[in-house]
C-alpha cells in the first residue's frame, strides 16, 4: 500500500503493528501489543484495590492508572476505527480529480517539522516518566521511612504482582516491563494522535485550495464554461465535507478520552506535584498529554474556521455581477458554508480552543476536590 501523506509516520506504525501493511492485514497483532502494554494499568489498579490505597495520600498510582487507562482507551478505539483512518489517508492522497494544491509541498514540509518537534517532546516526556523515579529514588526512600510507607521506590508506579519485586532481579523485570508500557502507550499513542492531526491539517490544505479555485470560477466570462467550473467546484466542496464527516465519525470515539479522563488526570498531577517526596515524573506526564491535547484542539479550531471562511470568501467575491443562476448557486454555497466541519470529542463537545479551557477548569475542580479535608 503506497501513500503520499505521512510516509514516515505510517512506516513507524507499520513496524510496530498498528498500521496495516496490506489490505488483508488483521488487527490481531495490534491488539496483542495493546494487551501486553496494559500491565501498568491493571497492575496499578490491582495495587490500589488489594492494598486499599485509593485516596490522595497515594496519588501516584491513581495518576498512573488514569493516564494509562486514557492512552489505552484512545489506542483501542484508534485500532478499532483504523480502516476509516486508512480510507481518509487514501482520499487525501488522491489528486487525480481536483489536482494537487499549489502549496502542498511547503505545507507538508512544515508538518514534518511539527512531527519532529512532537517526537522530541514525546521522547523527553516518556523518558522523564520512567527515569525520574530512578533519579529521585533516595528522596523517595527518605519519605518512605518518615511516613512508614510500604511502596517500592525506583518504579514508575507500584503494581500488584503475585511475587515479591522489592529486590533485584525481580525489581529489574518489573522496571523493564513498566518502561515498555510507557514506550508503547505514550510513544505510539502520541504518534497515533499525530496521524489524526496531520489528516486534519491536510483537509485544511484542501479547503484552502478550494478557496483558491473560486476566483477562477467567478472571473470566467464564458457562461457555459463558468457553469462547468462551478459544478466542479461544488463537487469538490461536497467531497471535502464528506471527508470531514468521515473524520468526525472515525475520530470522535478516540477523542472522547479528552472529556472522559484528562480532567481527572490533570487534577491528580496537580496534587502529586504538591506532595513531598514526589518523583517529579508527573511534570513530564503533563507535558506529553497537554501538548497533544493543545495541538489537537488548535487544529480542530483551524478546521472549523477554514470551513466557515469559504462562505465569507464567496460573499466577498463579485458574484452579484453575474447571471441569476450563478447568483442563486453562490447563495446556496454561502448557506451551506455556515455549517462547518466539527470534529467531536465525545457526544457533547468538539475540538476547539474552548475545550482546552474546559479541561483546565475541570482539572482545577478535581484539585480542589482532592485537597478537601
VOMARSE-507887 format. One line per 10 residues: number of its first residue (from 1); their letters; for each residue z, x negated, y negated of N, C-alpha, C. Coordinates in pm, whole numbers, padded with zeros to 5 digits. Each point is the difference from the previous one (the first is absolute). Layout:
REM residues N
NUM	A	Z X Y Z X Y Z X Y | ...
END
This chain:
REM residues 373
1	XXXXXXXXXX	00000 -00085 00120 00000 00085 -00120 00000 -00089 -00125 | -00100 00020 -00089 -00014 -00082 -00119 00041 00081 -00123 | 00076 -00063 -00088 00046 00065 -00122 -00035 -00087 -00119 | -00036 00067 -00111 -00026 -00072 -00124 00130 -00022 -00075 | 00092 00095 00012 00127 -00006 -00073 00109 -00064 00085 | 00093 -00067 -00066 00126 -00045 00060 -00020 -00079 00129 | -00092 -00093 00000 -00030 -00075 00122 00121 -00079 00049 | 00071 -00069 -00091 00115 -00081 00039 00115 00087 00048 | 00023 00110 -00071 00108 00091 00037 -00024 00060 00138 | -00123 00047 00022 -00034 00062 00128 00005 -00103 00112
11	XXXXXXXXXX	-00043 -00124 -00029 00005 -00106 00102 00145 -00026 00043 | 00093 -00005 -00098 00142 -00022 00032 00055 00115 00084 | -00028 00124 -00040 00052 00115 00072 -00064 00012 00139 | -00124 -00047 00014 -00066 00002 00132 00068 -00098 00095 | 00036 -00118 -00052 00068 -00101 00083 00135 00051 00046 | 00072 00067 -00089 00134 00052 00035 -00007 00129 00080 | -00120 00057 00015 -00016 00119 00084 00011 00132 -00072 | 00014 -00002 -00131 00017 00125 -00074 -00133 00060 -00048 | -00109 -00077 00007 -00132 00051 -00040 -00092 -00007 00121 | -00080 00104 00026 -00087 00000 00119 -00112 -00103 -00011
21	XXXXXXXXXX	-00018 -00079 00105 -00109 -00098 00001 -00133 00065 00035 | 00004 00107 00079 -00120 00076 00035 00032 00149 -00013 | -00103 00082 00010 00020 00145 -00009 00080 00053 00119 | -00005 -00073 00111 00070 00046 00121 00144 -00050 00006 | 00044 -00078 -00098 00135 -00056 00003 00105 00110 -00006 | 00102 -00013 00083 00109 00099 00000 00114 -00048 -00090 | 00098 00087 -00017 00115 -00031 -00084 00119 -00050 00081 | -00020 -00020 00130 00111 -00038 00088 00065 -00131 -00043 | -00083 -00101 -00027 00053 -00132 -00038 00080 00010 -00130 | -00052 00076 -00096 00068 00014 -00129 00137 00065 00018
31	XXXXXXXXXX	00007 00105 00082 00128 00068 00021 00097 -00088 00080 | -00051 -00083 00089 00087 -00093 00075 00063 -00102 -00094 | -00081 -00054 -00092 00053 -00095 -00098 00103 00069 -00089 | -00031 00124 -00037 00093 00076 -00085 00133 00021 00072 | -00006 00032 00128 00122 00022 00078 00081 -00129 00012 | -00070 -00113 00021 00071 -00128 00015 00068 -00044 -00129 | -00052 00048 -00114 00059 -00039 -00130 00105 00100 -00048 | 00037 00095 00085 00101 00100 -00039 00141 -00042 00041 | 00015 -00125 00048 00130 -00048 00046 00105 00006 -00110 | -00038 -00041 -00121 00097 -00001 -00110 00044 00141 -00036
41	XXXXXXXXXX	-00092 00096 00005 00035 00138 -00033 00100 00055 00101 | -00037 -00001 00127 00087 00059 00102 00126 -00083 00023 | -00013 -00133 -00015 00119 -00084 00013 00101 00025 -00110 | -00048 00015 -00124 00090 00028 -00112 00064 00137 00013 | -00080 00099 00040 00055 00135 00020 00103 -00001 00112 | -00029 -00072 00108 00096 -00009 00110 00130 -00065 -00044 | -00010 -00105 -00081 00119 -00068 -00052 00082 00095 -00088 | -00068 00076 -00085 00071 00092 -00089 00068 00112 00078 | -00066 00047 00105 00056 00112 00077 00112 -00047 00093 | -00025 -00106 00075 00098 -00047 00099 00127 -00050 -00067
51	XXXXXXXXXX	-00016 -00074 -00110 00117 -00058 -00067 00047 00083 -00120 | -00060 00118 -00017 00040 00093 -00105 00004 -00068 -00137 | -00113 -00058 -00036 -00007 -00079 -00123 -00069 00074 -00115 | -00026 00130 00017 -00063 00074 -00109 00094 00004 -00120 | -00053 -00035 -00116 00081 -00005 -00122 -00040 -00120 -00083 | 00039 -00001 -00125 -00044 -00105 -00092 00067 -00134 00027 | 00105 -00005 00085 00063 -00128 00031 -00091 -00090 00082 | -00091 00059 00077 -00095 -00079 00078 -00141 00050 -00033 | -00033 -00013 -00128 -00124 00057 -00049 -00123 -00077 00046 | 00017 -00128 00039 -00115 -00082 00039 -00074 00059 00120
61	XXXXXXXXXX	00075 00047 00099 -00064 00056 00119 -00069 00132 -00031 | 00062 00081 -00088 -00065 00126 -00042 -00128 -00031 -00076 | 00007 -00100 -00085 -00117 -00042 -00078 -00113 -00047 00092 | 00034 -00080 00100 -00101 -00049 00095 -00061 00114 00080 | 00085 00090 00049 -00051 00113 00078 -00091 00088 -00085 | 00039 00026 -00124 -00083 00084 -00089 -00133 -00067 -00030 | 00005 -00130 -00029 -00122 -00073 -00033 -00098 -00001 00116 | 00049 -00033 00118 -00090 -00008 00116 -00044 00138 00047 | 00084 00100 -00018 -00046 00136 00029 -00117 00037 -00090 | 00013 -00032 -00130 -00107 00032 -00094 -00130 -00070 00034
71	XXXXXXXXXX	00009 -00130 00033 -00122 -00076 00032 -00063 00050 00129 | 00082 00023 00103 -00052 00047 00128 -00058 00140 -00012 | 00062 00084 -00081 -00053 00134 -00027 -00138 -00010 -00064 | -00012 -00088 -00101 -00128 -00022 -00068 -00105 -00052 00098 | 00036 -00100 00080 -00096 -00061 00092 -00040 00097 00112 | 00093 00082 00045 -00031 00096 00106 -00109 00097 -00046 | 00017 00058 -00118 -00100 00095 -00048 -00128 -00071 -00043 | 00010 -00126 -00044 -00120 -00077 -00032 -00085 -00018 00125 | 00063 -00037 00111 -00073 -00016 00126 -00053 00135 00048 | 00082 00104 -00013 -00040 00133 00045 -00123 00049 -00076
81	XXXXXXXXXX	-00007 -00031 -00130 -00112 00044 -00085 -00103 -00112 -00022 | 00000 -00098 00088 -00086 -00117 -00019 -00148 00035 -00001 | -00042 00095 00080 -00142 00037 00006 -00049 00051 -00135 | 00086 00073 -00070 -00037 00047 -00134 -00018 -00115 -00096 | 00086 -00101 00009 -00011 -00117 -00087 -00128 -00079 00030 | -00033 -00014 00128 -00124 -00068 00038 -00120 00075 -00056 | 00004 00133 00006 -00110 00081 -00053 -00012 -00017 -00152 | 00113 -00008 -00068 -00001 -00021 -00146 -00065 -00134 -00034 | 00038 -00105 00072 -00058 -00132 -00025 -00150 00001 00026 | -00043 00070 00104 -00143 00010 00029 -00075 00072 -00112
91	XXXXXXXXXX	00059 00108 -00052 -00065 00075 -00108 -00010 -00084 -00127 | 00106 -00074 -00031 -00001 -00083 -00121 -00088 -00124 00016 | -00031 -00037 00124 -00087 -00115 00024 -00148 00037 -00001 | -00029 00129 -00006 -00139 00047 00006 -00057 00012 -00142 | -00094 -00088 -00034 -00066 00003 -00131 -00144 00050 00009 | -00039 00054 00116 -00140 00036 00021 -00043 00121 -00083 | 00091 00093 -00026 -00037 00123 -00070 00005 -00015 -00152 | 00104 -00063 -00051 00021 -00001 -00145 00002 -00140 -00060 | -00024 -00100 00081 -00009 -00137 -00051 00136 -00066 -00015 | -00005 -00131 -00021 00122 -00079 -00018 00040 -00001 -00147
101	XXXXXXXXXX	00128 00023 -00031 00044 -00007 -00141 -00031 -00137 -00060 | -00041 -00001 -00125 -00043 -00124 -00064 00113 -00102 -00012 | 00125 00048 -00004 00115 -00090 -00015 00078 -00012 00131 | -00066 00032 00112 00069 00002 00129 00057 -00136 00037 | -00082 -00105 -00011 00044 -00134 00041 00117 -00051 -00084 | -00006 00025 -00132 00109 -00045 -00088 00131 00071 00034 | -00008 00132 00019 00121 00076 00030 00053 -00034 00139 | -00091 -00024 00092 00043 -00038 00135 00072 -00134 -00002 | -00048 -00091 -00085 00066 -00130 -00014 00139 00016 -00060 | 00014 00090 -00098 00131 00026 -00059 00097 00057 00103
111	XXXXXXXXXX	-00051 00088 00086 00085 00057 00104 00041 -00106 00102 | -00086 -00097 00024 00037 -00111 00089 00114 -00083 -00060 | -00005 -00021 -00132 00110 -00070 -00067 00130 00079 00011 | -00011 00133 -00015 00118 00085 00014 00055 -00009 00142 | -00090 -00008 00098 00044 -00015 00139 00078 -00130 00019 | -00051 -00108 -00058 00069 -00129 00011 00139 00006 -00064 | 00010 00068 -00114 00130 00016 -00065 00095 00081 00089 | -00051 00110 00056 00085 00084 00085 00046 -00075 00125 | -00090 -00079 00059 00037 -00078 00117 00108 -00102 -00035 | -00012 -00062 -00117 00101 -00096 -00044 00136 00067 -00015
121	XXXXXXXXXX	00003 00115 -00068 00127 00071 -00020 00056 00047 00134 | -00086 00052 00088 00045 00044 00131 00057 -00116 00081 | -00065 -00115 -00009 00048 -00118 00073 00137 -00043 -00050 | 00016 -00003 -00133 00129 -00038 -00059 00108 00102 00039 | -00035 00129 -00011 00098 00105 00030 00039 -00001 00147 | -00100 -00011 00089 00028 -00001 00144 00081 -00123 00039 | -00040 -00116 -00054 00076 -00122 00029 00142 00008 -00052 | 00017 00056 -00120 00133 00012 -00058 00091 00091 00078 | -00057 00106 00061 00082 00097 00073 00070 -00065 00119 | -00073 -00086 00076 00067 -00059 00117 00050 -00142 -00023
131	XXXXXXXXXX	-00032 -00062 -00114 00053 -00134 -00028 00132 00004 -00078 | 00015 00101 -00089 00123 00008 -00080 00127 00009 00084 | 00004 00082 00107 00122 00001 00082 00033 -00135 00061 | -00102 -00081 00028 00024 -00134 00056 00052 -00094 -00108 | -00059 00010 -00120 00040 -00089 -00111 00144 00029 -00045 | 00035 00130 -00005 00133 00039 -00050 00096 00031 00115 | -00017 -00065 00113 00084 00029 00116 00146 -00040 -00024 | 00023 -00109 -00073 00139 -00042 -00027 00073 00101 -00087 | -00070 00052 -00100 00059 00103 -00086 00035 00123 00082 | -00088 00035 00093 00024 00115 00088 00122 -00023 00089
141	XXXXXXXXXX	00015 -00122 00052 00115 -00032 00086 00132 00010 -00077 | -00001 -00042 -00128 00121 00008 -00082 00042 00145 -00021 | -00097 00085 -00035 00030 00143 -00020 00044 00064 00131 | -00060 -00042 00109 00035 00052 00133 00146 -00029 00034 | 00046 -00121 -00031 00140 -00036 00028 00096 00072 -00094 | -00038 00012 -00128 00087 00065 -00097 00021 00148 00034 | -00106 00067 00041 00008 00144 00026 00015 00034 00147 | 00008 -00104 00085 00018 00020 00144 -00112 00088 00057 | -00124 -00038 -00029 -00116 00076 00047 -00045 -00052 00136 | -00079 00083 00068 -00049 -00037 00134 -00148 -00035 -00001
151	XXXXXXXXXX	-00062 -00004 -00115 -00144 -00024 -00008 -00034 -00144 00038 | -00125 -00019 00043 -00054 -00133 00033 -00081 -00047 -00119 | 00036 -00113 -00057 -00069 -00051 -00119 -00126 -00078 00040 | -00093 -00010 -00094 -00123 -00075 00023 -00115 00083 00052 | 00017 00133 00008 -00105 00089 00049 -00045 00094 -00111 | -00121 00051 00012 -00049 00099 -00096 00091 00121 -00001 | 00039 00044 00118 00091 00113 00012 00071 -00009 00135 | 00121 00048 00004 00069 00012 00128 -00061 00114 00080 | -00021 -00022 00128 -00062 00101 00086 00087 00021 00123 | -00019 00116 00063 00067 00022 00128 -00087 -00058 00110
161	XXXXXXXXXX	00059 -00073 00091 -00071 -00058 00114 00091 00002 00121 | -00056 00008 00120 00083 00004 00123 00053 -00137 00040 | -00007 -00097 -00091 00051 -00135 00029 00064 -00055 -00128 | 00081 -00102 00016 00067 -00063 -00114 -00095 -00102 -00063 | -00027 00017 -00130 -00092 -00092 -00068 00069 -00071 -00117 | 00131 -00011 00007 00073 -00067 -00109 -00016 -00152 00005 | -00041 -00054 00115 -00018 -00144 00015 -00141 -00030 00049 | -00040 -00125 -00019 -00130 -00045 00050 00007 -00014 00153 | -00111 00024 00076 -00138 00018 -00048 -00039 00145 -00029 | 00086 00098 00039 -00038 00140 -00016 -00013 00037 -00147
171	XXXXXXXXXX	00079 -00064 -00084 -00012 00025 -00144 -00138 -00042 -00050 | -00053 -00111 00053 -00134 -00046 -00038 -00106 00100 00046 | 00018 00057 00120 -00095 00099 00051 -00004 00122 -00091 | 00118 00051 -00036 00007 00116 -00089 -00059 -00032 -00137 | 00029 -00120 -00051 -00053 -00041 -00130 -00153 -00006 00001 | -00058 -00056 00105 -00146 -00009 00010 -00063 00139 00012 | 00065 00089 00075 -00054 00135 00015 00007 00075 -00133 | 00108 -00019 -00072 00010 00063 -00132 -00105 -00056 -00096 | -00027 -00129 00007 -00104 -00061 -00084 -00137 00057 00034 | -00026 00019 00129 -00126 00061 00044 -00014 00142 -00056
181	XXXXXXXXXX	00109 00076 00006 -00002 00137 -00054 -00031 -00001 -00150 | 00059 -00093 -00073 -00025 -00009 -00144 -00145 -00035 -00028 | -00057 -00093 00077 -00139 -00039 -00022 -00095 00116 00026 | 00017 00067 00114 -00090 00111 00035 00018 00116 -00097 | 00124 00039 -00023 00024 00120 -00081 -00032 -00022 -00147 | 00054 -00106 -00059 -00022 -00022 -00143 -00136 -00064 -00029 | -00038 -00100 00082 -00128 -00066 -00023 -00119 00091 00027 | -00007 00050 00123 -00112 00087 00037 00006 00134 -00074 | 00121 00053 -00019 00012 00125 -00076 -00049 -00015 -00142 | 00029 -00115 -00063 -00048 -00026 -00135 -00152 -00009 -00006
191	XXXXXXXXXX	-00061 -00067 00099 -00146 -00009 00004 -00062 00137 00023 | 00064 00082 00083 -00049 00136 00022 -00001 00080 -00130 | 00108 -00013 -00077 00004 00073 -00128 -00108 -00051 -00094 | -00033 -00129 00009 -00103 -00054 -00087 -00138 00052 00037 | -00025 00030 00129 -00129 00061 00035 -00017 00134 -00069 | 00109 00076 -00011 -00006 00128 -00070 -00023 -00022 -00149 | 00069 -00099 -00056 -00017 -00031 -00143 -00144 -00039 -00029 | -00056 -00082 00086 -00135 -00051 -00026 -00105 00110 00015 | 00017 00091 00096 -00095 00110 00012 00006 00091 -00123 | 00120 00023 -00052 00012 00083 -00121 -00065 -00069 -00119
201	XXXXXXXXXX	00014 -00132 -00009 -00064 -00074 -00109 -00152 00002 00013 | -00050 -00006 00123 -00145 00007 00019 -00054 00139 -00032 | 00079 00103 00026 -00040 00134 -00043 -00002 00007 -00152 | 00095 -00065 -00064 00004 -00009 -00147 -00128 -00068 -00051 | -00043 -00106 00067 -00124 -00069 -00039 -00119 00094 00012 | -00003 00080 00106 -00111 00094 00018 -00004 00105 -00110 | 00117 00047 -00043 00003 00099 -00108 -00049 -00062 -00130 | 00034 -00125 -00024 -00052 -00069 -00119 -00152 -00015 00008 | -00052 -00024 00120 -00145 -00005 00018 -00061 00137 -00030 | 00066 00105 00044 -00046 00136 -00028 -00009 00025 -00150
211	XXXXXXXXXX	00101 -00045 -00073 -00001 00016 -00146 -00112 -00081 -00065 | -00029 -00117 00055 -00109 -00082 -00054 -00136 00066 00021 | -00012 00080 00105 -00128 00065 00031 -00029 00119 -00090 | 00103 00060 -00060 -00020 00125 -00074 -00085 -00016 -00126 | 00018 -00105 -00082 -00087 -00015 -00117 -00148 -00007 00035 | -00033 -00059 00114 -00139 -00005 00044 -00053 00140 00030 | 00087 00087 00051 -00040 00139 00027 -00022 00074 -00132 | 00092 -00014 -00093 -00008 00073 -00127 -00119 -00047 -00083 | -00028 -00128 00002 -00106 -00057 -00084 -00140 00017 00058 | -00009 00052 00122 -00132 00023 00060 -00072 00113 -00074
221	XXXXXXXXXX	-00121 -00027 -00048 -00074 00097 -00080 -00080 00097 00085 | -00045 -00046 00115 -00078 00088 00089 00093 00101 00066 | -00028 00128 -00018 00088 00107 00046 00017 -00002 00152 | -00111 -00015 00073 00005 00003 00147 00076 -00122 00054 | -00028 -00116 -00058 00068 -00122 00044 00148 00008 -00031 | 00034 00054 -00118 00141 00013 -00038 00074 00092 00097 | -00067 00105 00043 00061 00093 00095 00027 -00069 00133 | -00096 -00083 00045 00019 -00073 00125 00115 -00101 -00010 | 00004 -00070 -00113 00108 -00098 -00020 00136 00069 -00007 | 00004 00117 -00064 00127 00074 -00009 00045 00046 00139
231	XXXXXXXXXX	-00094 00048 00081 00035 00043 00135 00057 -00116 00082 | -00063 -00117 -00013 00050 -00118 00071 00138 -00039 -00052 | 00020 00009 -00132 00128 -00034 -00060 00109 00094 00050 | -00029 00130 00005 00097 00099 00047 00034 -00024 00147 | -00100 -00034 00081 00026 -00030 00141 00094 -00120 00014 | -00022 -00100 -00084 00088 -00118 00002 00142 00038 -00041 | 00011 00083 -00103 00131 00046 -00047 00075 00073 00112 | -00068 00091 00068 00062 00075 00109 00032 -00092 00118 | -00086 -00098 00023 00025 -00098 00107 00129 -00077 -00026 | 00023 -00038 -00125 00123 -00073 -00035 00122 00090 00013
241	XXXXXXXXXX	-00015 00128 -00034 00110 00094 00021 00033 00013 00149 | -00103 00001 00084 00023 00009 00144 00076 -00122 00052 | -00037 -00119 -00051 00072 -00122 00040 00145 00007 -00047 | 00020 00048 -00123 00136 00014 -00053 00083 00097 00082 | -00061 00110 00043 00072 00097 00082 00034 -00059 00137 | -00093 -00078 00055 00026 -00067 00127 00114 -00101 -00015 | 00002 -00073 -00112 00111 -00092 -00026 00133 00073 -00005 | 00002 00110 -00070 00124 00076 -00013 00050 00048 00136 | -00091 00054 00081 00039 00051 00132 00043 -00113 00094 | -00055 -00120 -00020 00032 -00113 00087 00128 -00070 -00043
251	XXXXXXXXXX	00022 -00013 -00131 00109 -00083 -00052 00130 00076 -00023 | -00006 00130 -00016 00118 00073 -00046 00117 -00012 00099 | -00028 -00009 00128 00108 -00009 00099 00069 -00137 -00007 | -00082 -00105 -00014 00059 -00135 -00013 00084 -00011 -00126 | -00057 00050 -00111 00064 -00019 -00130 00122 00089 -00020 | 00019 00098 00087 00119 00084 -00014 00129 -00080 00019 | -00013 -00122 00053 00118 -00086 00016 00062 -00033 -00136 | -00083 -00003 -00106 00052 -00032 -00134 00103 00103 -00042 | -00030 00127 00025 00092 00108 -00037 00114 00010 00101 | -00032 -00028 00126 00096 00023 00108 00118 -00097 -00002
261	XXXXXXXXXX	-00027 -00130 -00016 00112 -00094 00019 00007 -00115 -00100 | -00096 -00014 -00092 00005 -00114 -00091 00116 00013 -00099 | 00026 00122 -00047 00114 00020 -00090 00131 -00038 00067 | 00016 00039 00127 00120 -00037 00075 00009 -00151 00017 | -00115 -00061 00034 -00003 -00145 00021 00039 -00076 -00126 | -00057 00038 -00115 00033 -00069 -00125 00146 00022 -00038 | 00054 00117 00033 00142 00023 -00024 00086 -00094 00084 | -00036 -00017 00128 00074 -00093 00086 -00013 -00144 -00049 | -00120 -00036 -00047 -00021 -00135 -00052 00086 -00024 -00123 | 00009 00102 -00088 00083 -00013 -00119 00146 -00022 00034
271	XXXXXXXXXX	00051 00074 00099 00139 -00017 00043 00020 -00136 00065 | -00095 -00040 00084 00012 -00126 00074 00006 -00121 -00094 | -00082 00000 -00104 -00002 -00115 -00092 00129 -00012 -00080 | 00074 00109 -00013 00125 -00003 -00076 00121 -00035 00086 | -00018 -00007 00131 00112 -00029 00089 00024 -00150 00012 | 00125 -00044 00008 00028 -00143 00024 -00043 -00038 00141 | -00050 -00120 00013 -00044 -00046 00131 -00137 00049 00039 | -00075 00052 -00097 -00136 00045 00029 -00088 -00119 00037 | -00092 00023 00095 -00089 -00108 00043 -00118 -00020 -00094 | -00012 00084 -00102 -00103 -00009 -00103 -00141 00032 00050
281	XXXXXXXXXX	-00016 00036 00127 -00134 00036 00047 -00042 00137 -00050 | 00097 00077 -00054 -00033 00131 -00055 -00097 -00011 -00118 | 00015 -00106 -00080 -00089 -00020 -00114 -00143 -00022 00045 | -00019 -00074 00109 -00134 -00022 00053 -00057 00128 00061 | 00087 00077 00062 -00041 00129 00055 -00047 00092 -00112 | 00075 00003 -00108 -00039 00081 -00116 -00132 -00048 -00059 | -00019 -00132 -00007 -00122 -00057 -00056 -00124 00048 00077 | 00006 -00007 00133 -00115 00041 00081 -00030 00148 -00011 | 00103 00083 00012 -00019 00145 -00008 -00045 00043 -00138 | 00066 -00050 -00103 -00029 00046 -00136 -00141 -00040 -00043
291	XXXXXXXXXX	-00044 -00120 00041 -00137 -00041 -00034 -00101 00096 00061 | 00015 00030 00129 -00097 00086 00068 -00003 00140 -00061 | 00119 00054 -00030 00006 00135 -00055 -00060 00005 -00139 | 00030 -00099 -00083 -00054 -00003 -00136 -00152 -00009 00001 | -00056 -00087 00083 -00146 -00014 00005 -00064 00128 00053 | 00059 00060 00103 -00054 00126 00053 00000 00108 -00106 | 00111 00014 -00072 00010 00105 -00102 -00095 -00025 -00116 | -00014 -00125 -00042 -00090 -00031 -00111 -00146 00022 00039 | -00036 -00035 00123 -00137 00023 00046 -00027 00150 00013 | 00099 00076 00050 -00015 00145 00007 -00016 00063 -00137
301	XXXXXXXXXX	00075 -00050 -00100 -00013 00048 -00138 -00138 -00034 -00056 | -00049 -00120 00027 -00133 -00041 -00046 -00109 00090 00059 | 00015 00034 00127 -00098 00087 00065 00001 00139 -00061 | 00119 00051 -00027 00014 00130 -00066 -00067 -00001 -00137 | 00027 -00104 -00078 -00053 -00009 -00136 -00152 -00014 -00002 | -00055 -00079 00092 -00144 -00024 -00005 -00078 00125 00040 | 00054 00081 00091 -00068 00125 00034 00006 00099 -00117 | 00112 00003 -00072 00009 00086 -00118 -00094 -00047 -00110 | -00023 -00130 -00009 -00085 -00055 -00106 -00147 00037 00017 | -00040 00043 00120 -00139 00041 00022 -00034 00120 -00088
311	XXXXXXXXXX	00090 00097 -00007 -00022 00117 -00085 -00005 -00036 -00147 | 00086 -00092 -00044 00001 -00045 -00139 -00131 -00072 -00032 | -00046 -00082 00093 -00125 -00072 -00019 -00118 00096 -00013 | -00003 00104 00084 -00108 00099 -00007 00006 00077 -00132 | 00121 00033 -00045 00015 00075 -00125 -00046 -00083 -00120 | 00024 -00130 00002 -00036 -00087 -00112 -00148 -00034 -00005 | -00076 00036 00102 -00143 -00030 00001 -00076 00105 -00083 | -00130 -00022 -00013 -00085 00092 -00078 -00056 00111 00088 | 00081 00058 00085 -00045 00104 00092 -00043 00128 -00071 | 00060 00027 -00116 -00028 00123 -00075 -00138 00000 -00064
321	XXXXXXXXXX	-00068 -00114 -00001 -00134 -00009 -00058 -00109 00025 00103 | 00038 00018 00126 -00098 00016 00108 -00026 00147 00029 | -00078 00025 00103 -00037 00137 00036 00122 00077 00050 | -00014 00132 00004 00112 00088 00032 00051 -00023 00143 | -00090 -00018 00095 00042 -00023 00139 00083 -00127 00012 | -00040 -00103 -00073 00075 -00125 00002 00138 00019 -00062 | 00006 00076 -00109 00128 00026 -00065 00096 00075 00093 | -00054 00098 00073 00084 00075 00095 00052 -00091 00111 | -00087 -00089 00047 00041 -00092 00107 00110 -00094 -00048 | -00013 -00050 -00123 00101 -00092 -00053 00133 00073 -00022
331	XXXXXXXXXX	-00006 00125 -00042 00123 00078 -00015 00073 00014 00134 | -00076 00024 00106 00060 00009 00133 00061 -00135 00042 | -00068 -00109 -00037 00052 -00134 00030 00133 -00021 -00071 | 00008 00039 -00126 00123 -00018 -00077 00114 00083 00057 | -00032 00121 00045 00102 00086 00061 00051 -00062 00130 | -00094 -00047 00082 00038 -00060 00129 00080 -00129 -00020 | -00034 -00076 -00102 00066 -00128 -00024 00143 00016 -00050 | 00040 00122 -00035 00138 00022 -00045 00099 -00005 00117 | -00053 00005 00123 00086 -00011 00118 -00018 -00139 00060 | 00093 -00090 -00022 -00018 -00139 00045 00032 -00015 00149
341	XXXXXXXXXX	-00026 -00117 00052 00041 -00036 00136 00145 -00048 -00006 | 00085 00066 00075 00142 -00037 00007 00031 -00052 00140 | 00064 -00115 00006 00045 -00055 00128 00147 00034 00016 | 00028 00098 00085 00137 00049 00012 00086 -00094 00085 | 00125 -00012 -00042 00101 -00075 00076 00098 00103 00056 | -00041 00070 00104 00079 00110 00050 -00051 00132 -00055 | 00073 00108 00022 -00049 00132 -00039 00020 00037 -00147 | 00082 -00074 -00074 00040 00047 -00132 -00046 -00086 -00117 | -00034 -00124 00022 -00033 -00088 -00112 -00117 -00089 00037 | -00061 -00062 -00101 -00115 -00087 00022 00025 -00137 -00062
351	XXXXXXXXXX	-00084 -00097 00036 00013 -00135 -00054 -00029 00001 -00149 | 00098 -00039 -00079 -00015 -00004 -00146 00116 -00081 -00056 | -00005 -00023 -00131 00110 -00072 -00066 00131 00078 00012 | -00008 00132 00002 00121 00082 00009 00072 -00021 00132 | -00075 -00031 00105 00063 -00021 00130 00090 -00124 -00002 | -00042 -00104 -00072 00085 -00120 -00012 00133 00036 -00066 | -00008 00077 -00109 00123 00042 -00068 00085 00088 00090 | -00066 00087 00077 00074 00088 00090 00075 -00077 00107 | -00064 -00104 00054 00065 -00083 00102 00121 -00073 -00059 | -00016 -00057 -00119 00111 -00072 -00064 00115 00096 -00035
361	XXXXXXXXXX	-00035 00120 -00044 00104 00098 -00031 00076 00041 00126 | -00072 00020 00110 00064 00035 00126 00092 -00112 00049 | -00048 -00125 -00012 00082 -00113 00045 00127 -00012 -00085 | -00011 00028 -00130 00119 -00004 -00086 00101 00106 00043 | -00049 00117 00039 00090 00106 00048 00071 -00042 00128 | -00073 -00067 00089 00063 -00046 00125 00102 -00110 -00025 | -00027 -00087 -00097 00097 -00105 -00035 00130 00064 -00047 | -00010 00101 -00087 00120 00069 -00047 00072 00071 00114 | -00078 00058 00091 00059 00071 00114 00075 -00096 00092 | -00062 -00115 00028 00063 -00097 00091 00119 -00070 -00065
371	XXX	00000 -00007 -00133 00111 -00063 -00072 00119 00094 -00019 | -00025 00129 00020 00107 00098 -00023 00113 -00021 00101 | 00118 00004 -00047 00118 -00021 00086 00065 00134 00034
END
